Amino acid sequence: MRLKGKVSIITGGASGIGKATAEKFAKEGAIVAVCDINLDAVNTVVEELKASGAEAVGYKVDVTDKAQIADMVGALKTQFGRIDVLVNNAGIVMDAQLIKMTEDQFDKVIDINLKGVYNCTKAVVDTMIEQGAGVILNASSVVGVYGNFGQTNYAASKFGVIGFVKTWAKELGKKGIRANAVCPGFVATPILKSMPEKVIQAMEDKVPMKRMAQPEEIANVYAWLASDEASYINGAAIEVTGGLTL
């Protein structure tokens, strides 16, 4: 088990890629802290992980709420004494073309997808420095590398979190802390259920592999990056797109 005993925080951990990552980390022996704004969903995931034999705890965490983040981090340190991995996965989408985008749409996406990553990382970094070890993993996107029509706010946030890890890699590498980003392409998550079948088919047709990623395939990359097998990977933004951008 590659993550045995590693205390791991996963934000947005109650659904989609976050849930798959919580499950993968648990299988790899991590102590998993599932954090999400949906407490009922958090509790369901935690119970499922415990039923599988994993050690897991859950917290209602809004990544824009510094007090909630501080309470979660404090509770983890009290219970387990350390924090080894932070997966900054929480995020939202509020799409619109620039000429139609509202201030609210822009601000909410930036507050959660970008400032939320800053908030959570800021809350754990002192602990990781004291330990002399830690891994920070940010959820970016293929949109955070190439941009996308109708996603001014989302693209800015996902470009931004890549900038975070490249900066933190330089600042924190000498302190034993690695920071990396994962940039998924099209992923088959529950949010796609509302999309017409022909739209989904068109998305798949753009990918050389002719299919979307499963959430577990993104989770596998997070687990590898969190493990000692990736001990010299620092400041990277790894695309997991099935060749979409070729």
Secondary structure as UniProt FT lines:
FT   TURN            2..5
FT   STRAND          7..11
FT   TURN            12..14
FT   HELIX           16..27
FT   TURN            28..29
FT   STRAND          31..36
FT   HELIX           39..51
FT   TURN            52..53
FT   STRAND          55..60
FT   TURN            63..64
FT   HELIX           66..80
FT   STRAND          85..88
FT   TURN            98..100
FT   HELIX           103..109
FT   HELIX           110..115
FT   HELIX           116..131
FT   STRAND          134..139
FT   HELIX           143..146
FT   TURN            149..150
FT   HELIX           152..172
FT   HELIX           173..175
FT   STRAND          177..184
FT   HELIX           190..194
FT   HELIX           197..205
FT   TURN            208..209
FT   HELIX           215..226
FT   HELIX           228..230
FT   TURN            231..232
FT   STRAND          237..240
FT   TURN            242..245
//
